[in-house]
């Protein structure tokens, strides 16, 4: 969630007066950063994960699993604990982790204490690191509290008791929600202000509607009997009955339903700004595919939904667009913003020749004044349009104490808008006065129930990112097709039964096989007789290939086709070896011993089995658990008892007590500390 200021937040009526001020100075801050680091080059691969947990408390007598609202107390305890630890107290190759607050008062976020490097031992320490963080958190909770890596709590916002302690939604003064109490939100001023200002700017409460899963006894039409249709406390209370709540849908009306979800995110440092832009673009088409493969959220507000993922819920939960911007009312300049500020990427940003103008085929309005200012400063058109597109948004939270800043040493105004454009990827300039370089954040994945799964996907994505650079792979498809893939990825059972647009030929022009860019060894390579030099480290700084002098550009429509998830991962045709194929080929270029290769293979085999459908997604497993529960009435309802048994089962799965071969490999056990042998000095 980043740094939280202490200060006086402005209401929306106060804040909107400073919107242009924040935009103007945010761009000034970006330009100072650009001038300082645009030529920075040679940064090594450093990367990290962010794992979010929800803390659940168990009432065994009432058979009720509830969200524990003790975030402040828990974080204070964990801060004290980690403050007393030294790196000598942690498992090998690990530094003291950090824990952070999140939007929901029941949530925790954890990150490694220091970034992973490109070493194989670091790559294979991820699961141990995640396990250590979970264990550390669990050790300092109450006996009946458990930290879960679980995407969406199935009974958040139900009519019954779903938090500990219990509060009424009648006092939801920031969200005005019919379902969520004020106390569900982190008490730091940023979060209730963000909630209230989104509602105020929008001119109504947010309105999220997920299609309900129609089972044998689901009422048709489904009109939710748990909505307090007649409540009359806040001005927006009639919205539900006036059309905001759709028939045959699960209706949600507050930011907490989306920002109260948990996810898994990864951030990579790049060699330089151009490599970061190439990496950003390459991962854009991968985002929807990984969303489908990690699908883990089929239950919302006490009902089974006919979707498997969180994405549209979060997009709706922070949708601050006015009716005019959503195209629901005419505006004098007909200015429409097609998406919420939380949604999939709108523009590719690389200035590489492989990024054809035709790929950016979706409507992406941008601030023309800011665009021209950036161009006048020497920023190329593609990157200028990306920044100017982000800056069509208003700043939502402004603290009176931070209105006037030193634009040379601060980037807070830039980050105010940059960090509230929540997209599938985020392009991250270096912070002021920091050794950190240009970075890319991968944001689409749903968090998994176990550290093994989360580590497997983290390892896969970091290896894929290196393979893309090493082999100069081209994953470009039109942004409009990426948008369609995002919609398809959320469908029920999309990983097994869905089809997605993907590029047919990912190899560089004229290449029939995967060929690595010439390495710059610098002591990180080892010679193997009769074979190319093998590298000891995952690295940055792979040179892009120049455009061939003679190249026939056919229609963009011929460059992609619909594929199953299995085909995307295991390959289709001679020009597309599949994502796993390129990762395996990249591993072959590394100096990895047999034991470490075996551990990497366990992760990749898990990803392969999820992709081919022999292992279920968490969403499918959860749906099947609910529907096979003895007390399920085939009416789409996830009752208090079902939810309790579900959370008990998930805890047992994570601890290795419950055997679920349909979800996890037969030999799954919680990580007890696999360690690669440390690299010898080079």
NULO-720781 format. One record per residue (C-alpha): x, y, z; residue in one letter; residue number from 0. Coordinates in steps of 0.5 Angstrom, whole numbers, plus 500, padded with zeros to 3 digits. Each point is the difference from the previous one (the first is absolute). Example, Ala and Ser with C-alpha at 12.3 -4.5 7.8 and 13.67 -1.06 7.14 Angstrom:
<bakols>
BAKOL,xx,yy,zz,type,seq
BAKOL,525,491,516,a,0
BAKOL,502,507,498,s,1
</bakols>
This chain:
<bakols>
BAKOL,xx,yy,zz,type,seq
BAKOL,500,500,500,x,0
BAKOL,506,505,501,x,1
BAKOL,501,505,504,x,2
BAKOL,494,503,504,x,3
BAKOL,501,507,502,x,4
BAKOL,498,503,507,x,5
BAKOL,496,507,498,x,6
BAKOL,493,503,499,x,7
BAKOL,496,497,494,x,8
BAKOL,496,504,496,x,9
BAKOL,493,499,498,x,10
BAKOL,498,499,492,x,11
BAKOL,498,507,500,x,12
BAKOL,506,503,503,x,13
BAKOL,505,495,496,x,14
BAKOL,497,501,493,x,15
BAKOL,502,507,501,x,16
BAKOL,507,498,500,x,17
BAKOL,500,494,494,x,18
BAKOL,503,505,495,x,19
BAKOL,506,502,505,x,20
BAKOL,501,492,502,x,21
BAKOL,500,499,492,x,22
BAKOL,505,505,498,x,23
BAKOL,505,499,506,x,24
BAKOL,499,493,499,x,25
BAKOL,503,500,493,x,26
BAKOL,505,505,502,x,27
BAKOL,502,495,505,x,28
BAKOL,500,495,495,x,29
BAKOL,505,504,495,x,30
BAKOL,505,501,506,x,31
BAKOL,500,492,500,x,32
BAKOL,501,500,493,x,33
BAKOL,505,504,499,x,34
BAKOL,504,497,506,x,35
BAKOL,499,493,498,x,36
BAKOL,498,499,493,x,37
BAKOL,507,498,498,x,38
BAKOL,501,496,506,x,39
BAKOL,502,493,497,x,40
BAKOL,503,493,503,x,41
BAKOL,496,499,506,x,42
BAKOL,500,493,502,x,43
BAKOL,494,495,501,x,44
BAKOL,497,501,507,x,45
BAKOL,492,498,501,x,46
BAKOL,495,499,505,x,47
BAKOL,493,497,502,x,48
BAKOL,495,503,504,x,49
BAKOL,495,495,503,x,50
BAKOL,493,503,503,x,51
BAKOL,497,496,506,x,52
BAKOL,493,500,503,x,53
BAKOL,500,499,508,x,54
BAKOL,494,495,501,x,55
BAKOL,498,499,507,x,56
BAKOL,496,493,502,x,57
BAKOL,494,499,504,x,58
BAKOL,500,493,501,x,59
BAKOL,493,500,504,x,60
BAKOL,496,504,495,x,61
BAKOL,504,497,494,x,62
BAKOL,502,507,498,x,63
BAKOL,506,502,496,x,64
BAKOL,500,508,501,x,65
BAKOL,505,505,497,x,66
BAKOL,505,503,506,x,67
BAKOL,500,507,500,x,68
BAKOL,506,500,505,x,69
BAKOL,505,503,494,x,70
BAKOL,502,506,504,x,71
BAKOL,502,495,506,x,72
BAKOL,503,495,496,x,73
BAKOL,504,504,496,x,74
BAKOL,503,504,506,x,75
BAKOL,502,493,503,x,76
BAKOL,503,498,494,x,77
BAKOL,504,506,499,x,78
BAKOL,503,499,507,x,79
BAKOL,501,493,499,x,80
BAKOL,504,501,493,x,81
BAKOL,503,506,503,x,82
BAKOL,503,496,505,x,83
BAKOL,503,495,495,x,84
BAKOL,506,500,496,x,85
BAKOL,502,496,494,x,86
BAKOL,504,495,504,x,87
BAKOL,493,498,503,x,88
BAKOL,497,498,493,x,89
BAKOL,500,494,496,x,90
BAKOL,506,500,495,x,91
BAKOL,501,505,495,x,92
BAKOL,494,504,503,x,93
BAKOL,500,507,503,x,94
BAKOL,495,502,505,x,95
BAKOL,493,501,496,x,96
BAKOL,495,506,500,x,97
BAKOL,493,500,501,x,98
BAKOL,495,506,498,x,99
BAKOL,493,502,501,x,100
BAKOL,495,500,494,x,101
BAKOL,493,502,499,x,102
BAKOL,496,495,504,x,103
BAKOL,501,501,507,x,104
BAKOL,501,492,500,x,105
BAKOL,505,500,495,x,106
BAKOL,508,500,500,x,107
BAKOL,505,500,495,x,108
BAKOL,507,497,500,x,109
BAKOL,506,501,496,x,110
BAKOL,507,497,501,x,111
BAKOL,505,504,504,x,112
BAKOL,504,502,494,x,113
BAKOL,500,498,493,x,114
BAKOL,501,494,496,x,115
BAKOL,506,500,496,x,116
BAKOL,501,496,493,x,117
BAKOL,504,494,504,x,118
BAKOL,497,493,499,x,119
BAKOL,500,499,508,x,120
BAKOL,496,507,501,x,121
BAKOL,495,497,494,x,122
BAKOL,499,494,504,x,123
BAKOL,499,503,507,x,124
BAKOL,494,504,498,x,125
BAKOL,495,494,503,x,126
BAKOL,504,500,507,x,127
BAKOL,500,507,500,x,128
BAKOL,492,500,499,x,129
BAKOL,500,495,505,x,130
BAKOL,504,503,505,x,131
BAKOL,496,507,500,x,132
BAKOL,493,496,500,x,133
BAKOL,503,496,506,x,134
BAKOL,502,506,504,x,135
BAKOL,494,504,499,x,136
BAKOL,496,493,502,x,137
BAKOL,504,500,506,x,138
BAKOL,498,507,503,x,139
BAKOL,493,499,499,x,140
BAKOL,495,498,505,x,141
BAKOL,499,492,500,x,142
BAKOL,493,500,496,x,143
BAKOL,503,505,495,x,144
BAKOL,503,498,493,x,145
BAKOL,503,504,495,x,146
BAKOL,498,497,493,x,147
BAKOL,502,502,493,x,148
BAKOL,493,500,498,x,149
BAKOL,498,504,494,x,150
BAKOL,493,502,502,x,151
BAKOL,496,499,507,x,152
BAKOL,494,496,498,x,153
BAKOL,495,503,505,x,154
BAKOL,503,507,500,x,155
BAKOL,493,505,500,x,156
BAKOL,495,495,502,x,157
BAKOL,494,501,504,x,158
BAKOL,503,496,506,x,159
BAKOL,507,501,504,x,160
BAKOL,506,500,496,x,161
BAKOL,505,504,504,x,162
BAKOL,503,499,507,x,163
BAKOL,498,505,503,x,164
BAKOL,493,501,497,x,165
BAKOL,498,507,498,x,166
BAKOL,494,502,496,x,167
BAKOL,500,503,493,x,168
BAKOL,495,506,502,x,169
BAKOL,506,504,502,x,170
BAKOL,504,499,494,x,171
BAKOL,501,507,499,x,172
BAKOL,506,500,495,x,173
BAKOL,497,495,495,x,174
BAKOL,492,500,502,x,175
BAKOL,500,493,498,x,176
BAKOL,494,496,502,x,177
BAKOL,505,494,502,x,178
BAKOL,506,502,502,x,179
BAKOL,502,504,507,x,180
BAKOL,504,506,500,x,181
BAKOL,505,495,505,x,182
BAKOL,501,496,494,x,183
BAKOL,505,505,497,x,184
BAKOL,507,501,503,x,185
BAKOL,499,506,504,x,186
BAKOL,506,504,497,x,187
BAKOL,497,507,498,x,188
BAKOL,502,498,492,x,189
BAKOL,496,494,500,x,190
BAKOL,493,503,502,x,191
BAKOL,501,506,496,x,192
BAKOL,502,496,494,x,193
BAKOL,493,497,501,x,194
BAKOL,496,506,501,x,195
BAKOL,504,504,495,x,196
BAKOL,498,494,494,x,197
BAKOL,493,501,502,x,198
BAKOL,500,507,500,x,199
BAKOL,503,501,494,x,200
BAKOL,496,494,496,x,201
BAKOL,494,504,503,x,202
BAKOL,497,493,502,x,203
BAKOL,502,494,504,x,204
BAKOL,504,495,496,x,205
BAKOL,496,494,497,x,206
BAKOL,503,493,499,x,207
BAKOL,496,495,497,x,208
BAKOL,502,493,499,x,209
BAKOL,496,495,497,x,210
BAKOL,497,495,505,x,211
BAKOL,502,492,498,x,212
BAKOL,493,497,499,x,213
BAKOL,500,493,503,x,214
BAKOL,494,496,501,x,215
BAKOL,496,504,505,x,216
BAKOL,502,507,499,x,217
BAKOL,494,504,499,x,218
BAKOL,499,503,493,x,219
BAKOL,500,505,500,x,220
BAKOL,505,501,505,x,221
BAKOL,498,506,504,x,222
BAKOL,504,500,506,x,223
BAKOL,496,500,507,x,224
BAKOL,506,502,504,x,225
BAKOL,501,507,497,x,226
BAKOL,497,505,505,x,227
BAKOL,495,503,494,x,228
BAKOL,497,505,505,x,229
BAKOL,505,503,504,x,230
BAKOL,500,508,500,x,231
BAKOL,506,502,504,x,232
BAKOL,505,503,494,x,233
BAKOL,498,504,494,x,234
BAKOL,502,494,496,x,235
BAKOL,496,495,503,x,236
BAKOL,494,499,495,x,237
BAKOL,506,499,494,x,238
BAKOL,499,492,501,x,239
BAKOL,493,500,499,x,240
BAKOL,500,506,495,x,241
BAKOL,504,495,495,x,242
BAKOL,507,500,503,x,243
BAKOL,499,493,502,x,244
BAKOL,499,495,494,x,245
BAKOL,495,494,500,x,246
BAKOL,504,494,500,x,247
BAKOL,506,503,502,x,248
BAKOL,504,501,507,x,249
BAKOL,500,507,502,x,250
BAKOL,505,503,503,x,251
BAKOL,501,508,502,x,252
BAKOL,507,502,503,x,253
BAKOL,507,500,499,x,254
BAKOL,501,495,505,x,255
BAKOL,497,494,496,x,256
BAKOL,506,501,495,x,257
BAKOL,506,503,504,x,258
BAKOL,498,495,505,x,259
BAKOL,503,495,495,x,260
BAKOL,507,497,501,x,261
BAKOL,505,498,494,x,262
BAKOL,507,499,498,x,263
BAKOL,504,505,497,x,264
BAKOL,507,500,497,x,265
BAKOL,505,506,499,x,266
BAKOL,506,499,496,x,267
BAKOL,506,505,499,x,268
BAKOL,502,501,493,x,269
BAKOL,507,502,497,x,270
BAKOL,497,507,497,x,271
BAKOL,494,503,498,x,272
BAKOL,500,497,493,x,273
BAKOL,500,493,503,x,274
BAKOL,495,502,505,x,275
BAKOL,495,502,494,x,276
BAKOL,502,494,496,x,277
BAKOL,498,495,507,x,278
BAKOL,494,504,501,x,279
BAKOL,497,499,493,x,280
BAKOL,502,493,500,x,281
BAKOL,496,498,506,x,282
BAKOL,494,504,498,x,283
BAKOL,497,494,496,x,284
BAKOL,502,495,506,x,285
BAKOL,496,504,505,x,286
BAKOL,493,497,498,x,287
BAKOL,503,493,499,x,288
BAKOL,503,500,507,x,289
BAKOL,494,503,503,x,290
BAKOL,496,494,497,x,291
BAKOL,505,495,502,x,292
BAKOL,500,503,508,x,293
BAKOL,492,500,500,x,294
BAKOL,499,500,507,x,295
BAKOL,493,504,502,x,296
BAKOL,494,497,498,x,297
BAKOL,496,502,506,x,298
BAKOL,497,507,502,x,299
BAKOL,496,503,506,x,300
BAKOL,497,493,502,x,301
BAKOL,499,497,493,x,302
BAKOL,503,496,494,x,303
BAKOL,501,505,494,x,304
BAKOL,501,498,493,x,305
BAKOL,507,503,499,x,306
BAKOL,507,497,503,x,307
BAKOL,504,506,501,x,308
BAKOL,500,507,504,x,309
BAKOL,502,505,495,x,310
BAKOL,493,503,498,x,311
BAKOL,498,500,507,x,312
BAKOL,507,505,502,x,313
BAKOL,499,504,493,x,314
BAKOL,493,501,502,x,315
BAKOL,501,502,507,x,316
BAKOL,505,506,499,x,317
BAKOL,496,502,494,x,318
BAKOL,500,508,501,x,319
BAKOL,498,502,493,x,320
BAKOL,494,504,500,x,321
BAKOL,494,499,496,x,322
BAKOL,502,504,494,x,323
BAKOL,507,496,500,x,324
BAKOL,496,494,500,x,325
BAKOL,496,502,494,x,326
BAKOL,494,500,504,x,327
BAKOL,498,507,499,x,328
BAKOL,502,505,495,x,329
BAKOL,506,505,501,x,330
BAKOL,501,506,496,x,331
BAKOL,507,497,497,x,332
BAKOL,498,493,500,x,333
BAKOL,506,498,504,x,334
BAKOL,499,492,502,x,335
BAKOL,505,496,504,x,336
BAKOL,499,493,498,x,337
BAKOL,503,497,506,x,338
BAKOL,500,500,508,x,339
BAKOL,507,502,502,x,340
BAKOL,501,493,503,x,341
BAKOL,500,496,493,x,342
BAKOL,504,497,495,x,343
BAKOL,506,504,496,x,344
BAKOL,497,505,495,x,345
BAKOL,507,501,496,x,346
BAKOL,506,496,498,x,347
BAKOL,506,505,502,x,348
BAKOL,507,497,497,x,349
BAKOL,503,504,494,x,350
BAKOL,503,494,497,x,351
BAKOL,498,499,493,x,352
BAKOL,496,493,502,x,353
BAKOL,495,505,503,x,354
BAKOL,496,502,494,x,355
BAKOL,495,505,500,x,356
BAKOL,494,496,499,x,357
BAKOL,501,496,506,x,358
BAKOL,497,506,504,x,359
BAKOL,493,499,497,x,360
BAKOL,496,502,506,x,361
BAKOL,497,507,502,x,362
BAKOL,505,503,505,x,363
BAKOL,499,507,501,x,364
BAKOL,505,504,503,x,365
BAKOL,502,507,503,x,366
BAKOL,502,504,493,x,367
BAKOL,503,506,504,x,368
BAKOL,504,495,504,x,369
BAKOL,502,496,494,x,370
BAKOL,503,506,497,x,371
BAKOL,504,502,506,x,372
BAKOL,503,493,500,x,373
BAKOL,501,501,493,x,374
BAKOL,503,506,500,x,375
BAKOL,505,498,505,x,376
BAKOL,503,494,496,x,377
BAKOL,495,494,502,x,378
BAKOL,499,496,494,x,379
BAKOL,493,500,498,x,380
BAKOL,498,493,502,x,381
BAKOL,502,501,507,x,382
BAKOL,497,507,501,x,383
BAKOL,494,497,498,x,384
BAKOL,500,495,505,x,385
BAKOL,501,505,506,x,386
BAKOL,495,505,497,x,387
BAKOL,495,494,500,x,388
BAKOL,501,499,507,x,389
BAKOL,500,507,502,x,390
BAKOL,492,501,497,x,391
BAKOL,499,497,507,x,392
BAKOL,499,505,506,x,393
BAKOL,504,499,506,x,394
BAKOL,495,497,505,x,395
BAKOL,503,501,507,x,396
BAKOL,504,506,501,x,397
BAKOL,503,502,507,x,398
BAKOL,500,508,502,x,399
BAKOL,507,499,502,x,400
BAKOL,503,497,494,x,401
BAKOL,497,505,495,x,402
BAKOL,506,504,499,x,403
BAKOL,506,496,499,x,404
BAKOL,507,500,497,x,405
BAKOL,500,497,493,x,406
BAKOL,507,499,500,x,407
BAKOL,500,495,506,x,408
BAKOL,493,498,500,x,409
BAKOL,496,496,496,x,410
BAKOL,494,499,504,x,411
BAKOL,495,504,495,x,412
BAKOL,502,496,494,x,413
BAKOL,499,493,505,x,414
BAKOL,493,503,502,x,415
BAKOL,498,499,493,x,416
BAKOL,505,494,498,x,417
BAKOL,498,496,505,x,418
BAKOL,493,501,500,x,419
BAKOL,500,497,493,x,420
BAKOL,499,493,502,x,421
BAKOL,501,496,493,x,422
BAKOL,503,493,499,x,423
BAKOL,507,503,499,x,424
BAKOL,503,506,503,x,425
BAKOL,506,503,497,x,426
BAKOL,504,503,506,x,427
BAKOL,505,506,499,x,428
BAKOL,506,500,506,x,429
BAKOL,498,504,506,x,430
BAKOL,504,506,501,x,431
BAKOL,506,499,504,x,432
BAKOL,500,492,500,x,433
BAKOL,505,495,497,x,434
BAKOL,493,497,497,x,435
BAKOL,500,499,493,x,436
BAKOL,494,500,494,x,437
BAKOL,495,495,502,x,438
BAKOL,494,496,498,x,439
BAKOL,495,497,504,x,440
BAKOL,496,494,498,x,441
BAKOL,493,501,503,x,442
BAKOL,495,495,497,x,443
BAKOL,500,494,504,x,444
BAKOL,496,497,506,x,445
BAKOL,503,498,506,x,446
BAKOL,500,492,501,x,447
BAKOL,499,496,507,x,448
BAKOL,507,498,501,x,449
BAKOL,507,503,500,x,450
BAKOL,502,494,495,x,451
BAKOL,495,503,494,x,452
BAKOL,501,507,501,x,453
BAKOL,508,498,500,x,454
BAKOL,499,496,494,x,455
BAKOL,496,506,496,x,456
BAKOL,505,505,503,x,457
BAKOL,506,495,497,x,458
BAKOL,497,499,493,x,459
BAKOL,498,508,499,x,460
BAKOL,508,502,502,x,461
BAKOL,502,494,495,x,462
BAKOL,495,502,495,x,463
BAKOL,503,507,500,x,464
BAKOL,507,498,499,x,465
BAKOL,498,496,494,x,466
BAKOL,496,505,497,x,467
BAKOL,507,505,500,x,468
BAKOL,505,494,499,x,469
BAKOL,496,498,494,x,470
BAKOL,497,507,497,x,471
BAKOL,493,497,500,x,472
BAKOL,494,504,497,x,473
BAKOL,494,499,504,x,474
BAKOL,496,506,497,x,475
BAKOL,493,499,498,x,476
BAKOL,495,506,500,x,477
BAKOL,498,503,506,x,478
BAKOL,493,499,499,x,479
BAKOL,501,492,500,x,480
BAKOL,504,501,506,x,481
BAKOL,493,503,503,x,482
BAKOL,496,495,497,x,483
BAKOL,505,495,503,x,484
BAKOL,499,503,507,x,485
BAKOL,492,499,500,x,486
BAKOL,501,493,498,x,487
BAKOL,505,499,505,x,488
BAKOL,495,501,506,x,489
BAKOL,495,495,497,x,490
BAKOL,498,494,504,x,491
BAKOL,505,494,498,x,492
BAKOL,504,505,495,x,493
BAKOL,506,496,501,x,494
BAKOL,498,494,498,x,495
BAKOL,494,502,495,x,496
BAKOL,502,507,498,x,497
BAKOL,504,502,493,x,498
BAKOL,504,506,500,x,499
BAKOL,503,504,495,x,500
BAKOL,508,499,499,x,501
BAKOL,505,501,495,x,502
BAKOL,502,495,496,x,503
BAKOL,507,501,498,x,504
BAKOL,504,503,506,x,505
BAKOL,507,499,497,x,506
BAKOL,504,506,497,x,507
BAKOL,500,500,493,x,508
BAKOL,504,495,496,x,509
BAKOL,501,496,506,x,510
BAKOL,497,492,500,x,511
BAKOL,503,499,507,x,512
BAKOL,501,503,507,x,513
BAKOL,506,504,500,x,514
BAKOL,503,504,505,x,515
BAKOL,503,507,500,x,516
BAKOL,508,500,501,x,517
BAKOL,501,500,507,x,518
BAKOL,505,505,504,x,519
BAKOL,503,495,504,x,520
BAKOL,504,504,505,x,521
BAKOL,501,494,505,x,522
BAKOL,493,498,500,x,523
BAKOL,501,495,494,x,524
BAKOL,503,493,501,x,525
BAKOL,503,496,493,x,526
BAKOL,497,494,498,x,527
BAKOL,505,496,495,x,528
BAKOL,496,499,494,x,529
BAKOL,494,505,502,x,530
BAKOL,499,507,500,x,531
BAKOL,502,503,507,x,532
BAKOL,495,499,505,x,533
BAKOL,498,506,505,x,534
BAKOL,500,499,508,x,535
BAKOL,495,506,501,x,536
BAKOL,493,502,497,x,537
BAKOL,502,507,497,x,538
BAKOL,498,506,497,x,539
BAKOL,503,504,494,x,540
BAKOL,498,496,494,x,541
BAKOL,501,504,494,x,542
BAKOL,494,500,495,x,543
BAKOL,501,498,493,x,544
BAKOL,500,505,495,x,545
BAKOL,494,500,495,x,546
BAKOL,502,496,493,x,547
BAKOL,502,504,494,x,548
BAKOL,495,496,496,x,549
BAKOL,493,498,504,x,550
BAKOL,493,499,497,x,551
BAKOL,495,503,505,x,552
BAKOL,493,496,499,x,553
BAKOL,494,502,503,x,554
BAKOL,500,500,508,x,555
BAKOL,494,496,500,x,556
BAKOL,504,494,497,x,557
BAKOL,505,500,506,x,558
BAKOL,495,497,505,x,559
BAKOL,495,495,501,x,560
BAKOL,496,497,505,x,561
BAKOL,503,495,505,x,562
BAKOL,498,496,506,x,563
BAKOL,504,501,506,x,564
BAKOL,503,493,499,x,565
BAKOL,503,502,493,x,566
BAKOL,502,507,503,x,567
BAKOL,505,496,505,x,568
BAKOL,502,494,496,x,569
BAKOL,500,503,493,x,570
BAKOL,497,500,494,x,571
BAKOL,503,499,493,x,572
BAKOL,507,501,498,x,573
BAKOL,501,507,502,x,574
BAKOL,497,500,507,x,575
BAKOL,503,496,505,x,576
BAKOL,496,502,505,x,577
BAKOL,501,504,506,x,578
BAKOL,503,494,504,x,579
BAKOL,504,498,494,x,580
BAKOL,504,507,500,x,581
BAKOL,501,499,507,x,582
BAKOL,503,493,500,x,583
BAKOL,504,502,494,x,584
BAKOL,503,506,504,x,585
BAKOL,501,496,506,x,586
BAKOL,504,496,495,x,587
BAKOL,505,506,500,x,588
BAKOL,501,500,507,x,589
BAKOL,505,497,504,x,590
BAKOL,496,496,505,x,591
BAKOL,501,494,504,x,592
BAKOL,496,494,499,x,593
BAKOL,497,501,507,x,594
BAKOL,498,507,499,x,595
BAKOL,497,498,493,x,596
BAKOL,496,495,503,x,597
BAKOL,497,505,505,x,598
BAKOL,499,505,494,x,599
BAKOL,496,494,496,x,600
BAKOL,495,499,506,x,601
BAKOL,498,507,500,x,602
BAKOL,500,500,492,x,603
BAKOL,496,493,500,x,604
BAKOL,495,503,505,x,605
BAKOL,499,506,495,x,606
BAKOL,499,495,494,x,607
BAKOL,495,496,504,x,608
BAKOL,496,506,501,x,609
BAKOL,500,502,493,x,610
BAKOL,498,493,497,x,611
BAKOL,495,499,505,x,612
BAKOL,502,494,504,x,613
BAKOL,500,505,506,x,614
BAKOL,495,504,502,x,615
BAKOL,500,508,501,x,616
BAKOL,498,502,507,x,617
BAKOL,494,503,498,x,618
BAKOL,497,493,497,x,619
BAKOL,503,497,506,x,620
BAKOL,496,505,505,x,621
BAKOL,494,499,495,x,622
BAKOL,500,493,500,x,623
BAKOL,501,500,508,x,624
BAKOL,494,504,501,x,625
BAKOL,495,496,495,x,626
BAKOL,502,493,503,x,627
BAKOL,499,503,508,x,628
BAKOL,495,496,503,x,629
BAKOL,496,506,502,x,630
BAKOL,500,503,494,x,631
BAKOL,493,501,497,x,632
BAKOL,502,501,492,x,633
BAKOL,498,507,501,x,634
BAKOL,506,504,499,x,635
BAKOL,501,502,507,x,636
BAKOL,506,499,504,x,637
BAKOL,498,500,507,x,638
BAKOL,503,501,507,x,639
BAKOL,501,493,501,x,640
BAKOL,503,498,493,x,641
BAKOL,505,506,500,x,642
BAKOL,502,498,507,x,643
BAKOL,502,493,497,x,644
BAKOL,503,503,494,x,645
BAKOL,505,504,504,x,646
BAKOL,501,494,504,x,647
BAKOL,502,496,494,x,648
BAKOL,504,505,497,x,649
BAKOL,504,501,506,x,650
BAKOL,501,492,500,x,651
BAKOL,502,500,493,x,652
BAKOL,505,506,501,x,653
BAKOL,503,496,506,x,654
BAKOL,500,493,496,x,655
BAKOL,495,497,505,x,656
BAKOL,495,499,494,x,657
BAKOL,502,497,494,x,658
BAKOL,497,503,494,x,659
BAKOL,503,497,494,x,660
BAKOL,495,503,495,x,661
BAKOL,503,507,502,x,662
BAKOL,507,498,502,x,663
BAKOL,506,495,498,x,664
BAKOL,499,494,504,x,665
BAKOL,507,501,503,x,666
BAKOL,498,507,503,x,667
BAKOL,502,502,507,x,668
BAKOL,501,507,503,x,669
BAKOL,507,502,499,x,670
BAKOL,505,499,505,x,671
BAKOL,506,503,497,x,672
BAKOL,502,498,494,x,673
BAKOL,507,503,499,x,674
BAKOL,504,501,493,x,675
BAKOL,508,499,502,x,676
BAKOL,502,507,500,x,677
BAKOL,504,502,494,x,678
BAKOL,508,500,500,x,679
BAKOL,503,507,500,x,680
BAKOL,501,502,493,x,681
</bakols>
